[in-house]
């Protein structure tokens, strides 16, 4: 598992960024990204679901990605600063 985290840690350090790691058991696919309600039960074969609390329909993976992003931003105290790597011109997305 250390190898899996090695490249993101290296790249974050290279670009002067912080790598935020969330708990591996964080229920990202079971939480409604719209209202925060947690689904009672969700077997892995369920790929699409609708929140019983607010009625928003979710693709399981996209919903999980939204929840992981929100958790990472909450942990990093993000303030909306420029996220391009140092020295990258605007419009290139930081790719070199």
N, CA, C and O atoms as a GROMACS GRO file, in nm:
protein
  384
    1UNK      N    1   0.082  -0.119   0.000
    1UNK     CA    2   0.000   0.000   0.000
    1UNK      C    3   0.087   0.126   0.000
    1UNK      O    4   0.046   0.230  -0.053
    2UNK      N    5   0.204   0.117   0.058
    2UNK     CA    6   0.292   0.234   0.061
    2UNK      C    7   0.331   0.276  -0.080
    2UNK      O    8   0.342   0.396  -0.107
    3UNK      N    9   0.350   0.179  -0.171
    3UNK     CA   10   0.383   0.212  -0.309
    3UNK      C   11   0.270   0.287  -0.376
    3UNK      O   12   0.292   0.376  -0.459
    4UNK      N   13   0.147   0.251  -0.340
    4UNK     CA   14   0.030   0.315  -0.400
    4UNK      C   15   0.024   0.463  -0.363
    4UNK      O   16  -0.023   0.545  -0.442
    5UNK      N   17   0.070   0.498  -0.247
    5UNK     CA   18   0.067   0.637  -0.202
    5UNK      C   19   0.195   0.711  -0.239
    5UNK      O   20   0.198   0.834  -0.235
    6UNK      N   21   0.299   0.639  -0.276
    6UNK     CA   22   0.428   0.700  -0.302
    6UNK      C   23   0.428   0.804  -0.413
    6UNK      O   24   0.481   0.914  -0.393
    7UNK      N   25   0.370   0.774  -0.527
    7UNK     CA   26   0.371   0.868  -0.640
    7UNK      C   27   0.290   0.994  -0.609
    7UNK      O   28   0.338   1.104  -0.633
    8UNK      N   29   0.167   0.982  -0.556
    8UNK     CA   30   0.096   1.106  -0.522
    8UNK      C   31   0.170   1.190  -0.418
    8UNK      O   32   0.169   1.313  -0.426
    9UNK      N   33   0.235   1.125  -0.320
    9UNK     CA   34   0.312   1.201  -0.220
    9UNK      C   35   0.428   1.273  -0.287
    9UNK      O   36   0.454   1.390  -0.258
   10UNK      N   37   0.497   1.204  -0.376
   10UNK     CA   38   0.609   1.261  -0.448
   10UNK      C   39   0.564   1.381  -0.531
   10UNK      O   40   0.626   1.488  -0.527
   11UNK      N   41   0.456   1.363  -0.608
   11UNK     CA   42   0.407   1.471  -0.694
   11UNK      C   43   0.358   1.590  -0.613
   11UNK      O   44   0.381   1.705  -0.650
   12UNK      N   45   0.290   1.563  -0.502
   12UNK     CA   46   0.242   1.672  -0.417
   12UNK      C   47   0.361   1.753  -0.364
   12UNK      O   48   0.359   1.876  -0.366
   13UNK      N   49   0.463   1.683  -0.316
   13UNK     CA   50   0.582   1.752  -0.265
   13UNK      C   51   0.652   1.830  -0.377
   13UNK      O   52   0.697   1.942  -0.356
   14UNK      N   53   0.660   1.770  -0.495
   14UNK     CA   54   0.726   1.833  -0.610
   14UNK      C   55   0.662   1.968  -0.644
   14UNK      O   56   0.730   2.065  -0.674
   15UNK      N   57   0.528   1.970  -0.639
   15UNK     CA   58   0.454   2.092  -0.674
   15UNK      C   59   0.418   2.177  -0.554
   15UNK      O   60   0.343   2.274  -0.566
   16UNK      N   61   0.470   2.142  -0.437
   16UNK     CA   62   0.445   2.222  -0.317
   16UNK      C   63   0.301   2.215  -0.270
   16UNK      O   64   0.247   2.312  -0.218
   17UNK      N   65   0.240   2.102  -0.287
   17UNK     CA   66   0.100   2.082  -0.249
   17UNK      C   67   0.090   1.986  -0.133
   17UNK      O   68   0.185   1.916  -0.099
   18UNK      N   69  -0.028   1.985  -0.073
   18UNK     CA   70  -0.055   1.895   0.038
   18UNK      C   71  -0.137   1.777  -0.012
   18UNK      O   72  -0.237   1.795  -0.082
   19UNK      N   73  -0.097   1.656   0.024
   19UNK     CA   74  -0.174   1.537  -0.008
   19UNK      C   75  -0.262   1.507   0.114
   19UNK      O   76  -0.212   1.488   0.224
   20UNK      N   77  -0.392   1.504   0.091
   20UNK     CA   78  -0.486   1.474   0.198
   20UNK      C   79  -0.531   1.330   0.180
   20UNK      O   80  -0.578   1.292   0.073
   21UNK      N   81  -0.517   1.250   0.284
   21UNK     CA   82  -0.554   1.109   0.281
   21UNK      C   83  -0.676   1.091   0.372
   21UNK      O   84  -0.674   1.129   0.489
   22UNK      N   85  -0.781   1.032   0.316
   22UNK     CA   86  -0.899   1.007   0.397
   22UNK      C   87  -0.899   0.861   0.442
   22UNK      O   88  -0.830   0.777   0.384
   23UNK      N   89  -0.974   0.833   0.546
   23UNK     CA   90  -0.984   0.698   0.602
   23UNK      C   91  -1.030   0.600   0.495
   23UNK      O   92  -1.124   0.629   0.421
   24UNK      N   93  -0.966   0.486   0.486
   24UNK     CA   94  -1.002   0.389   0.382
   24UNK      C   95  -1.143   0.335   0.401
   24UNK      O   96  -1.201   0.281   0.306
   25UNK      N   97  -1.200   0.346   0.519
   25UNK     CA   98  -1.335   0.297   0.545
   25UNK      C   99  -1.439   0.409   0.540
   25UNK      O  100  -1.555   0.388   0.577
   26UNK      N  101  -1.400   0.527   0.495
   26UNK     CA  102  -1.495   0.637   0.478
   26UNK      C  103  -1.605   0.592   0.381
   26UNK      O  104  -1.573   0.548   0.271
   27UNK      N  105  -1.733   0.603   0.420
   27UNK     CA  106  -1.842   0.550   0.336
   27UNK      C  107  -1.878   0.642   0.219
   27UNK      O  108  -1.993   0.685   0.208
   28UNK      N  109  -1.783   0.671   0.133
   28UNK     CA  110  -1.801   0.769   0.027
   28UNK      C  111  -1.913   0.736  -0.071
   28UNK      O  112  -1.980   0.827  -0.120
   29UNK      N  113  -1.934   0.609  -0.100
   29UNK     CA  114  -2.038   0.575  -0.197
   29UNK      C  115  -2.176   0.562  -0.132
   29UNK      O  116  -2.276   0.557  -0.202
   30UNK      N  117  -2.181   0.556   0.000
   30UNK     CA  118  -2.308   0.539   0.071
   30UNK      C  119  -2.367   0.671   0.120
   30UNK      O  120  -2.482   0.674   0.163
   31UNK      N  121  -2.290   0.778   0.114
   31UNK     CA  122  -2.337   0.909   0.158
   31UNK      C  123  -2.393   0.987   0.040
   31UNK      O  124  -2.330   0.992  -0.066
   32UNK      N  125  -2.508   1.047   0.057
   32UNK     CA  126  -2.564   1.134  -0.048
   32UNK      C  127  -2.479   1.260  -0.053
   32UNK      O  128  -2.466   1.330   0.048
   33UNK      N  129  -2.423   1.290  -0.167
   33UNK     CA  130  -2.339   1.409  -0.181
   33UNK      C  131  -2.422   1.537  -0.180
   33UNK      O  132  -2.366   1.646  -0.169
   34UNK      N  133  -2.554   1.525  -0.192
   34UNK     CA  134  -2.641   1.642  -0.190
   34UNK      C  135  -2.683   1.680  -0.049
   34UNK      O  136  -2.681   1.798  -0.013
   35UNK      N  137  -2.721   1.580   0.032
   35UNK     CA  138  -2.774   1.613   0.166
   35UNK      C  139  -2.698   1.548   0.280
   35UNK      O  140  -2.720   1.584   0.396
   36UNK      N  141  -2.609   1.454   0.252
   36UNK     CA  142  -2.529   1.390   0.356
   36UNK      C  143  -2.593   1.268   0.420
   36UNK      O  144  -2.532   1.205   0.507
   37UNK      N  145  -2.715   1.234   0.379
   37UNK     CA  146  -2.783   1.117   0.435
   37UNK      C  147  -2.707   0.990   0.396
   37UNK      O  148  -2.659   0.978   0.283
   38UNK      N  149  -2.696   0.896   0.490
   38UNK     CA  150  -2.625   0.770   0.462
   38UNK      C  151  -2.726   0.660   0.430
   38UNK      O  152  -2.820   0.637   0.507
   39UNK      N  153  -2.705   0.592   0.318
   39UNK     CA  154  -2.792   0.481   0.280
   39UNK      C  155  -2.777   0.369   0.382
   39UNK      O  156  -2.668   0.344   0.433
   40UNK      N  157  -2.888   0.303   0.411
   40UNK     CA  158  -2.887   0.196   0.511
   40UNK      C  159  -2.800   0.079   0.469
   40UNK      O  160  -2.717   0.032   0.547
   41UNK      N  161  -2.819   0.031   0.349
   41UNK     CA  162  -2.745  -0.084   0.300
   41UNK      C  163  -2.723  -0.066   0.150
   41UNK      O  164  -2.813  -0.024   0.078
   42UNK      N  165  -2.601  -0.098   0.105
   42UNK     CA  166  -2.572  -0.083  -0.037
   42UNK      C  167  -2.471  -0.187  -0.081
   42UNK      O  168  -2.350  -0.165  -0.071
   43UNK      N  169  -2.518  -0.301  -0.131
   43UNK     CA  170  -2.427  -0.403  -0.182
   43UNK      C  171  -2.349  -0.350  -0.302
   43UNK      O  172  -2.393  -0.256  -0.369
   44UNK      N  173  -2.234  -0.409  -0.330
   44UNK     CA  174  -2.148  -0.361  -0.438
   44UNK      C  175  -2.212  -0.366  -0.576
   44UNK      O  176  -2.172  -0.290  -0.664
   45UNK      N  177  -2.309  -0.453  -0.598
   45UNK     CA  178  -2.371  -0.461  -0.730
   45UNK      C  179  -2.463  -0.341  -0.759
   45UNK      O  180  -2.503  -0.321  -0.874
   46UNK      N  181  -2.497  -0.263  -0.658
   46UNK     CA  182  -2.581  -0.144  -0.677
   46UNK      C  183  -2.493  -0.034  -0.734
   46UNK      O  184  -2.404   0.016  -0.666
   47UNK      N  185  -2.517   0.005  -0.860
   47UNK     CA  186  -2.435   0.106  -0.926
   47UNK      C  187  -2.502   0.242  -0.931
   47UNK      O  188  -2.434   0.344  -0.936
   48UNK      N  189  -2.634   0.244  -0.929
   48UNK     CA  190  -2.712   0.369  -0.928
   48UNK      C  191  -2.810   0.361  -0.811
   48UNK      O  192  -2.866   0.255  -0.785
   49UNK      N  193  -2.830   0.472  -0.742
   49UNK     CA  194  -2.924   0.473  -0.632
   49UNK      C  195  -2.982   0.612  -0.614
   49UNK      O  196  -2.925   0.712  -0.657
   50UNK      N  197  -3.097   0.616  -0.549
   50UNK     CA  198  -3.165   0.742  -0.521
   50UNK      C  199  -3.173   0.760  -0.370
   50UNK      O  200  -3.213   0.669  -0.298
   51UNK      N  201  -3.136   0.876  -0.324
   51UNK     CA  202  -3.138   0.906  -0.180
   51UNK      C  203  -3.282   0.904  -0.130
   51UNK      O  204  -3.369   0.970  -0.186
   52UNK      N  205  -3.306   0.828  -0.025
   52UNK     CA  206  -3.441   0.819   0.032
   52UNK      C  207  -3.476   0.943   0.112
   52UNK      O  208  -3.593   0.964   0.146
   53UNK      N  209  -3.378   1.026   0.141
   53UNK     CA  210  -3.403   1.147   0.220
   53UNK      C  211  -3.436   1.268   0.133
   53UNK      O  212  -3.531   1.340   0.162
   54UNK      N  213  -3.358   1.289   0.027
   54UNK     CA  214  -3.380   1.410  -0.055
   54UNK      C  215  -3.424   1.379  -0.198
   54UNK      O  216  -3.465   1.470  -0.270
   55UNK      N  217  -3.415   1.251  -0.241
   55UNK     CA  218  -3.462   1.213  -0.373
   55UNK      C  219  -3.365   1.233  -0.487
   55UNK      O  220  -3.401   1.212  -0.603
   56UNK      N  221  -3.241   1.272  -0.459
   56UNK     CA  222  -3.141   1.292  -0.564
   56UNK      C  223  -3.090   1.156  -0.613
   56UNK      O  224  -3.057   1.069  -0.532
   57UNK      N  225  -3.084   1.140  -0.746
   57UNK     CA  226  -3.034   1.016  -0.805
   57UNK      C  227  -2.882   1.025  -0.820
   57UNK      O  228  -2.828   1.130  -0.855
   58UNK      N  229  -2.814   0.914  -0.792
   58UNK     CA  230  -2.667   0.911  -0.795
   58UNK      C  231  -2.614   0.794  -0.876
   58UNK      O  232  -2.670   0.685  -0.872
   59UNK      N  233  -2.506   0.817  -0.948
   59UNK     CA  234  -2.419   0.711  -0.996
   59UNK      C  235  -2.324   0.686  -0.880
   59UNK      O  236  -2.265   0.780  -0.828
   60UNK      N  237  -2.309   0.563  -0.839
   60UNK     CA  238  -2.233   0.530  -0.719
   60UNK      C  239  -2.091   0.587  -0.723
   60UNK      O  240  -2.046   0.646  -0.624
   61UNK      N  241  -2.020   0.572  -0.835
   61UNK     CA  242  -1.881   0.616  -0.844
   61UNK      C  243  -1.867   0.767  -0.847
   61UNK      O  244  -1.778   0.823  -0.783
   62UNK      N  245  -1.955   0.834  -0.920
   62UNK     CA  246  -1.949   0.980  -0.927
   62UNK      C  247  -1.984   1.040  -0.791
   62UNK      O  248  -1.921   1.136  -0.746
   63UNK      N  249  -2.084   0.983  -0.726
   63UNK     CA  250  -2.121   1.029  -0.592
   63UNK      C  251  -2.003   1.011  -0.495
   63UNK      O  252  -1.974   1.100  -0.416
   64UNK      N  253  -1.936   0.896  -0.502
   64UNK     CA  254  -1.822   0.871  -0.414
   64UNK      C  255  -1.711   0.973  -0.441
   64UNK      O  256  -1.649   1.023  -0.347
   65UNK      N  257  -1.685   1.003  -0.567
   65UNK     CA  258  -1.582   1.101  -0.602
   65UNK      C  259  -1.614   1.238  -0.545
   65UNK      O  260  -1.525   1.307  -0.494
   66UNK      N  261  -1.740   1.278  -0.552
   66UNK     CA  262  -1.781   1.407  -0.494
   66UNK      C  263  -1.760   1.409  -0.344
   66UNK      O  264  -1.713   1.509  -0.289
   67UNK      N  265  -1.793   1.298  -0.277
   67UNK     CA  266  -1.776   1.291  -0.132
   67UNK      C  267  -1.629   1.290  -0.091
   67UNK      O  268  -1.592   1.351   0.010
   68UNK      N  269  -1.545   1.222  -0.169
   68UNK     CA  270  -1.402   1.219  -0.140
   68UNK      C  271  -1.341   1.357  -0.160
   68UNK      O  272  -1.259   1.401  -0.079
   69UNK      N  273  -1.381   1.426  -0.265
   69UNK     CA  274  -1.333   1.562  -0.288
   69UNK      C  275  -1.373   1.653  -0.173
   69UNK      O  276  -1.290   1.728  -0.122
   70UNK      N  277  -1.498   1.645  -0.131
   70UNK     CA  278  -1.546   1.730  -0.021
   70UNK      C  279  -1.470   1.699   0.108
   70UNK      O  280  -1.435   1.791   0.183
   71UNK      N  281  -1.445   1.572   0.135
   71UNK     CA  282  -1.371   1.534   0.256
   71UNK      C  283  -1.227   1.586   0.249
   71UNK      O  284  -1.175   1.636   0.349
   72UNK      N  285  -1.165   1.575   0.134
   72UNK     CA  286  -1.028   1.626   0.118
   72UNK      C  287  -1.020   1.776   0.133
   72UNK      O  288  -0.928   1.828   0.196
   73UNK      N  289  -1.116   1.847   0.075
   73UNK     CA  290  -1.117   1.993   0.086
   73UNK      C  291  -1.143   2.036   0.230
   73UNK      O  292  -1.084   2.134   0.276
   74UNK      N  293  -1.229   1.965   0.300
   74UNK     CA  294  -1.258   1.998   0.440
   74UNK      C  295  -1.134   1.977   0.527
   74UNK      O  296  -1.108   2.056   0.617
   75UNK      N  297  -1.058   1.871   0.499
   75UNK     CA  298  -0.938   1.841   0.579
   75UNK      C  299  -0.822   1.933   0.547
   75UNK      O  300  -0.736   1.955   0.632
   76UNK      N  301  -0.817   1.986   0.426
   76UNK     CA  302  -0.702   2.066   0.387
   76UNK      C  303  -0.719   2.214   0.412
   76UNK      O  304  -0.629   2.293   0.386
   77UNK      N  305  -0.837   2.253   0.463
   77UNK     CA  306  -0.864   2.395   0.488
   77UNK      C  307  -0.845   2.476   0.361
   77UNK      O  308  -0.785   2.584   0.363
   78UNK      N  309  -0.895   2.424   0.250
   78UNK     CA  310  -0.881   2.490   0.120
   78UNK      C  311  -0.944   2.629   0.124
   78UNK      O  312  -1.051   2.649   0.181
   79UNK      N  313  -0.875   2.723   0.063
   79UNK     CA  314  -0.925   2.860   0.065
   79UNK      C  315  -0.947   2.915  -0.075
   79UNK      O  316  -0.970   3.035  -0.091
   80UNK      N  317  -0.940   2.830  -0.177
   80UNK     CA  318  -0.966   2.875  -0.313
   80UNK      C  319  -0.846   2.937  -0.380
   80UNK      O  320  -0.861   3.005  -0.482
   81UNK      N  321  -0.728   2.916  -0.327
   81UNK     CA  322  -0.608   2.973  -0.386
   81UNK      C  323  -0.578   2.907  -0.520
   81UNK      O  324  -0.637   2.804  -0.555
   82UNK      N  325  -0.488   2.967  -0.595
   82UNK     CA  326  -0.447   2.913  -0.724
   82UNK      C  327  -0.390   2.773  -0.703
   82UNK      O  328  -0.304   2.754  -0.618
   83UNK      N  329  -0.438   2.676  -0.780
   83UNK     CA  330  -0.394   2.539  -0.762
   83UNK      C  331  -0.298   2.492  -0.871
   83UNK      O  332  -0.259   2.375  -0.873
   84UNK      N  333  -0.260   2.581  -0.963
   84UNK     CA  334  -0.164   2.542  -1.066
   84UNK      C  335  -0.026   2.524  -1.003
   84UNK      O  336   0.009   2.596  -0.910
   85UNK      N  337   0.052   2.428  -1.054
   85UNK     CA  338   0.190   2.413  -1.005
   85UNK      C  339   0.267   2.542  -1.028
   85UNK      O  340   0.240   2.615  -1.123
   86UNK      N  341   0.362   2.570  -0.941
   86UNK     CA  342   0.442   2.692  -0.953
   86UNK      C  343   0.508   2.698  -1.089
   86UNK      O  344   0.569   2.601  -1.134
   87UNK      N  345   0.495   2.812  -1.155
   87UNK     CA  346   0.558   2.831  -1.284
   87UNK      C  347   0.478   2.785  -1.403
   87UNK      O  348   0.521   2.804  -1.517
   88UNK      N  349   0.362   2.723  -1.381
   88UNK     CA  350   0.280   2.679  -1.494
   88UNK      C  351   0.198   2.794  -1.547
   88UNK      O  352   0.134   2.866  -1.470
   89UNK      N  353   0.200   2.814  -1.676
   89UNK     CA  354   0.118   2.921  -1.732
   89UNK      C  355  -0.030   2.886  -1.726
   89UNK      O  356  -0.065   2.768  -1.732
   90UNK      N  357  -0.117   2.985  -1.715
   90UNK     CA  358  -0.262   2.958  -1.715
   90UNK      C  359  -0.304   2.889  -1.842
   90UNK      O  360  -0.248   2.914  -1.949
   91UNK      N  361  -0.404   2.801  -1.830
   91UNK     CA  362  -0.458   2.735  -1.947
   91UNK      C  363  -0.399   2.600  -1.980
   91UNK      O  364  -0.451   2.530  -2.067
   92UNK      N  365  -0.290   2.562  -1.914
   92UNK     CA  366  -0.229   2.433  -1.942
   92UNK      C  367  -0.265   2.330  -1.838
   92UNK      O  368  -0.229   2.213  -1.853
   93UNK      N  369  -0.335   2.369  -1.733
   93UNK     CA  370  -0.377   2.274  -1.631
   93UNK      C  371  -0.264   2.215  -1.550
   93UNK      O  372  -0.281   2.113  -1.483
   94UNK      N  373  -0.147   2.279  -1.555
   94UNK     CA  374  -0.034   2.233  -1.475
   94UNK      C  375   0.039   2.114  -1.534
   94UNK      O  376   0.129   2.060  -1.470
   95UNK      N  377   0.005   2.072  -1.653
   95UNK     CA  378   0.073   1.957  -1.713
   95UNK      C  379   0.199   2.002  -1.783
   95UNK      O  380   0.205   2.110  -1.842
   96UNK      N  381   0.298   1.918  -1.776
   96UNK     CA  382   0.426   1.952  -1.842
   96UNK      C  383   0.468   1.842  -1.933
   96UNK      O  384   0.572   1.852  -1.997
   0.00000   0.00000   0.00000
